[in-house]
Amino acid sequence: MPRKATTPMMEQYYQIKDQYPDAFLFYRVGDFYELYEDDAIKGSQILELTLTHRSNKSENPIPMAGVPHMAVDSYVNTLVEKGYKVAICEQLEDPKKAKGMVKRGIIQLVTPGTKMAQGPDDSQESNYLTSVVEKAGGYGLAYSDLSTGEIFATHVKHYAEVVNELLSLRTREVVFAGNLSASDRDRLQKANITVSEPAELEGEHAEISYVQQKLTDSMEKAAVRQLVVYLLATQKRSLAHLQVAESFEIGQYLQMANTVQRNLELTQSATTGRKQGSLFWVLDKTTTAMGGRLLKQWLSRPLLSLDRIKQRQQMVQALLDDYFTRENIVDSLKGVYDLERLSGRVAFGNVNPRELLQLAKSLEATKLIIQALAESGNPDLEKYGQGIDPQSELAESITNCLVDQPPISAKEGGIIRAGVSEDLDKYREAMNGGKKWLAQMEMEERQRTGIDNLKIGYNRVFGYFIQVSKGNVAKVPQDRYTRKQTLTNAERYITPELKEHENLILEAESRSTDLEYELFSQLREAVKAHIPALQELGRQLAALDVFVAFAQDAEEKNYCRPSFSSKNEIAVKNGRHPVVEAVLPAGSYIPNDLVMDEDTSIYLITGPNMSGKSTYMRQLALIAIMAQIGSFVPADSAKLPVFDQVFTRIGAADDLYSGKSTFMVEMSEANEALQHASSRSLVLFDEIGRGTATYDGMALAGAIIKYLHDKVGAKTLFATHYHELTELDETLPHLKNIHVGATEENGQLIFLHKILPGPADQSYGIHVAKLAGLPRAVLREASSMLKRLEAEGAREINPSRQQLDLFSPVEVVEENPLKAEQEELLDEISQVNLNEKTPLEVMQLVADWQQALKEE
Ligand SMILES: Nc1ncnc2c1ncn2[C@@H]1O[C@H](COP(=O)(O)OP(=O)(O)OP(=O)(O)O)[C@@H](O)[C@H]1O
């Protein structure tokens, strides 16, 4: 950066800026944060600020932009949301008292992964920072949400797993120590993940050993250390709310690549990126933000442990069976605030009086929850309640200390109850006494002077004064009153005794607010000691919230409790797709069975487009995932294996970040499944091979099926339009054909959405094209080509001769060919909207058409 000015302040600025070259430097000057040089130019564009210049008169004025300090949060937020970092530089001493240049320093580096949640909109969003270290045997990974202080750690062998984990976690920032390929760096950036360098920090920090205490793996320890060091170095304060890191094995959960999670729309719709339209949207009946976040976590990490799944199911069952306990819990949960994030604010020291009271209220609500569980009469619920510690003493100490409706600010008094501190009570008495004295004085002065509208007032500049309206000035006792201020209609005076009492009152007031702040800070410190217990409580209530939500889902939507098969068989009776069911009018979803015995591994699904093949396939995956997070499932009954992995190649939600072509993505996803699936996995392949020439595609699809059949044995649903493949059931004993039914009535295609045994007999593609409103000429051309191909016997055609001479006019045999004009006429007829026409207009139209036909 060119150095242009050499004033002492700019010198200081450059020194600080040099330490944070990749961050926007918000440099505090009085009531503003100023940006200079490139930061100002870029910042003014992004934040829509006016770009001005410092030292305008010099030859090289410095570009400058500023934001008022009161509004700084929203500007910082905008930059960080866009993936930038912001270094906040404060004045570290009072400018009035400073000798020479005011000392300044960075108090916090805000980065995408360390942003604290701002508004209610992101209360269900976790904001993750991930740390990756590369070691000889693999990679250590740790991630944390700073607002809640939770930390998770794991280790993986392969680089590809690291990148997948970062993408599926949707981390906002990664601190990467190791080799990150340029293409992956690019990929992460496109996914809005900021890549940062590790930070350095001197000395030992208690937080590090505290959070590492349960870890045994050296890679995980290293990743966690790097994570905490980065947090400490950027936040520049102690972080008492960081939780003991939980180690997990990726293989401990059902594994799904991030593309699979996206394709199945578990937490966001693939088209809009929003919650609506996702499985999370359907299931999220949680009351608290903590519950919502936990449900989201569960959705991306379904369990493998049958014991844990059953434990969850038992809680859901108990709550489903007991409507009143459930309602009581929901009512009380409404009074529970975000304990995890409140703990974070306590640790950061920015929790305000109102929030501390919210904390106490949440603890009181917790007592009611425990009571409801205890009175339920159900042993599982009772036991759960017994494990919860409502922190009664803490609740009491907060409510005993704070007034019922404290203000947000801790610095303006009015927070602490009477009786908490003798000194405070004394100051308050003095203030009250002083105010009473003023009222008395006002009365006496009115009598003495005979001025009825004389009053005593206060302003910040002059303090207390006696105000007399202009008409009464003659009555003012000039010997006792000193004039202080003249207004249009009145004069203001002071007297020595008024000033004397003013001093007493103001001093008592300032001592009182100072003392209140001190008492509040003590309370805040006392709460700090309870942070780990509050976090544990938060986790327990969040889980309870999700169980209640599952019970409510089960009741409202008629979900059943799935059972699990150790014999690798599937038996779903009347299964439904939870999301499609939720958006269709009630009762119109057509349920389907899916029964796959131990001996069958592949269902080959045929049927017209739009008939419901994808829906049927996804339905199974969603039911399996719901079952493995402990939820009940949309079916009359369901028996499933515990799947270890889910693979998909579905639809057109291609990986926009990978820079690969559609066909390449298709093949990569197929490859994932072929390489990594086991006999305990679930594989969904929708129209594999459609992205290339017909025979290529068909051959690939056939070979893939055979490989899955012979070598993998995973439960596979394979939808295809290649009818030729349905003959595979003759040679592959573990493969069966099923199809989605459709019938034709009066030339119209009717979708039955019903799964039936055996292959489909027709493909109906042209019917669907007709539904989509394609021009008749195209439909007709397609129909005749189809006839021709069928006549030639497409299967006999030499597969190497891929360039069929489809358009050869000689070979197209047509009965009664239509003229182009007639085609157009037919298109016109089919497009007339009868609802918009009067009978007379229709008659006129028919007359026109008849005329046109005669002319041809
Ligand atoms: N069981 C069902 N009950 C009611 N409606 C259904 C059912 N299954 C699917 N549908 C409806 O049919 C639409 C098309 O389904 P889907 O996308 O699964 O078809 P498809 O056979 O996979 O089509 P394509 O081959 O073109 O991909 C869905 O959006 C849904 O509205």
The ligand as an SDF file (V2000), in Angstrom:
LIG
                    3D

 31 33  0  0  0  0  0  0  0  0999 V2000
  -47.3150  -41.3010   -4.5400 N   0  0  0  0  0  0  0  0  0  0  0  0
  -47.7190  -40.1290   -5.0530 C   0  0  0  0  0  0  0  0  0  0  0  0
  -48.9310  -39.6290   -4.7680 N   0  0  0  0  0  0  0  0  0  0  0  0
  -49.3310  -38.4610   -5.3030 C   0  0  0  0  0  0  0  0  0  0  0  0
  -48.5770  -37.7020   -6.1190 N   0  0  0  0  0  0  0  0  0  0  0  0
  -47.3620  -38.1420   -6.4380 C   0  0  0  0  0  0  0  0  0  0  0  0
  -46.8620  -39.3800   -5.9220 C   0  0  0  0  0  0  0  0  0  0  0  0
  -45.6120  -39.5580   -6.4150 N   0  0  0  0  0  0  0  0  0  0  0  0
  -45.3530  -38.5050   -7.1950 C   0  0  0  0  0  0  0  0  0  0  0  0
  -46.3840  -37.6410   -7.2060 N   0  0  0  0  0  0  0  0  0  0  0  0
  -46.4670  -36.3900   -7.9670 C   0  0  0  0  0  0  0  0  0  0  0  0
  -45.8930  -36.5700   -9.2380 O   0  0  0  0  0  0  0  0  0  0  0  0
  -44.8640  -35.6160   -9.4770 C   0  0  0  0  0  0  0  0  0  0  0  0
  -43.7350  -36.2570  -10.3010 C   0  0  0  0  0  0  0  0  0  0  0  0
  -43.0850  -37.2510   -9.5580 O   0  0  0  0  0  0  0  0  0  0  0  0
  -41.5920  -37.6600   -9.8140 P   0  0  0  0  0  0  0  0  0  0  0  0
  -40.7360  -36.4790  -10.0000 O   0  0  0  0  0  0  0  0  0  0  0  0
  -41.2400  -38.6080   -8.7430 O   0  0  0  0  0  0  0  0  0  0  0  0
  -41.7310  -38.4250  -11.2160 O   0  0  0  0  0  0  0  0  0  0  0  0
  -40.6450  -39.2660  -12.0360 P   0  0  0  0  0  0  0  0  0  0  0  0
  -41.3290  -40.5270  -12.4370 O   0  0  0  0  0  0  0  0  0  0  0  0
  -39.4000  -39.4050  -11.2880 O   0  0  0  0  0  0  0  0  0  0  0  0
  -40.4630  -38.3670  -13.2970 O   0  0  0  0  0  0  0  0  0  0  0  0
  -39.1730  -38.2560  -14.2900 P   0  0  0  0  0  0  0  0  0  0  0  0
  -38.9810  -39.6020  -14.8740 O   0  0  0  0  0  0  0  0  0  0  0  0
  -39.6330  -37.2410  -15.2760 O   0  0  0  0  0  0  0  0  0  0  0  0
  -38.0410  -37.7710  -13.4460 O   0  0  0  0  0  0  0  0  0  0  0  0
  -44.4240  -35.1990   -8.0930 C   0  0  0  0  0  0  0  0  0  0  0  0
  -43.9780  -33.8800   -8.0770 O   0  0  0  0  0  0  0  0  0  0  0  0
  -45.6870  -35.3350   -7.2570 C   0  0  0  0  0  0  0  0  0  0  0  0
  -46.4060  -34.1220   -7.2480 O   0  0  0  0  0  0  0  0  0  0  0  0
  1  2  1  0
  2  3  1  0
  2  7  2  0
  3  4  2  0
  4  5  1  0
  5  6  2  0
  6  7  1  0
  6 10  1  0
  7  8  1  0
  8  9  2  0
  9 10  1  0
 10 11  1  0
 11 12  1  0
 11 30  1  0
 12 13  1  0
 13 14  1  0
 13 28  1  0
 14 15  1  0
 15 16  1  0
 16 17  2  0
 16 18  1  0
 16 19  1  0
 19 20  1  0
 20 21  2  0
 20 22  1  0
 20 23  1  0
 23 24  1  0
 24 25  2  0
 24 26  1  0
 24 27  1  0
 28 29  1  0
 28 30  1  0
 30 31  1  0
M  END
$$$$
